[in-house]
Amino acid sequence: KLTQKKIKFEWGDKQEAAFQLLKQKLYSASILALPEGSEDFVAYCDASIKGLGVVLMQRDKILNAQTEARKLENIKKEDVGG
């Protein structure tokens, strides 16, 4: 229905149930790996005016990921590489 022209999308009980199920599945998915040994760690960092993010990986497996939304008045230019 979403790809058909001239059809108005309505959010009803069916859509809400599907959305809640999707959220539950994503929250309960075990996508994080446990560290193996003490080598080959890589941290990927990203910063923008809207937030910060970091992913800790080892051998192409995600160990941890964190994001933080930031309020504009709390951001210093040093935080985003300025």
C-alpha positions in Angstrom: 0.0 0.0 0.0 2.8 2.4 0.7 4.1 2.3 -2.8 0.8 2.8 -4.6 -0.2 6.2 -5.8 -3.3 8.0 -4.6 -3.7 5.7 -1.5 -3.8 7.5 1.8 -1.7 5.8 4.5 -3.5 5.4 7.8 -1.8 4.3 11.0 -4.2 1.8 12.7 -4.1 -1.1 15.0 -2.5 -3.4 12.5 0.3 -1.0 11.7 0.9 -0.3 15.5 1.1 -4.0 16.2 3.6 -4.5 13.4 5.7 -1.6 14.7 5.7 -2.8 18.3 6.7 -6.3 17.1 9.5 -4.9 15.1 10.8 -2.8 18.0 10.7 -5.8 20.3 12.6 -8.0 17.8 15.3 -5.3 17.3 15.7 -4.8 21.1 16.0 -8.5 21.8 18.3 -9.3 18.9 21.7 -10.5 20.1 23.9 -8.7 17.6 26.8 -7.9 20.0 29.8 -10.2 20.2 32.0 -10.9 23.1 35.7 -9.9 22.9 38.2 -12.6 22.0 41.6 -12.1 23.5 43.1 -8.7 23.9 44.1 -7.7 20.3 42.6 -6.3 17.1 40.3 -3.8 18.7 39.1 -0.8 16.6 37.0 2.1 17.7 35.1 4.1 15.1 33.9 7.6 16.2 31.6 10.1 14.6 30.5 13.5 15.6 28.2 16.1 14.2 26.3 19.1 15.4 23.5 16.8 16.4 25.3 14.1 18.3 28.1 11.7 18.9 28.6 8.1 18.1 31.1 5.3 18.7 31.4 1.7 17.7 33.9 -0.7 19.3 34.8 -3.6 17.0 37.1 -6.6 17.0 37.7 -8.6 13.8 34.7 -7.1 12.0 32.3 -8.0 14.9 30.5 -5.2 16.9 31.3 -5.4 20.6 29.6 -2.2 21.7 27.9 0.9 20.1 26.8 4.1 21.8 25.1 7.2 20.5 24.3 10.5 22.2 22.1 13.3 21.0 23.4 16.7 21.9 21.8 20.0 22.6 23.2 22.7 20.4 24.0 25.0 23.4 26.1 22.2 25.0 28.3 21.5 22.0 31.8 22.9 21.8 33.6 23.1 18.5 36.4 20.9 19.9 33.8 18.1 20.3 33.2 17.9 16.6 36.7 18.7 15.3 36.2 22.4 14.8 
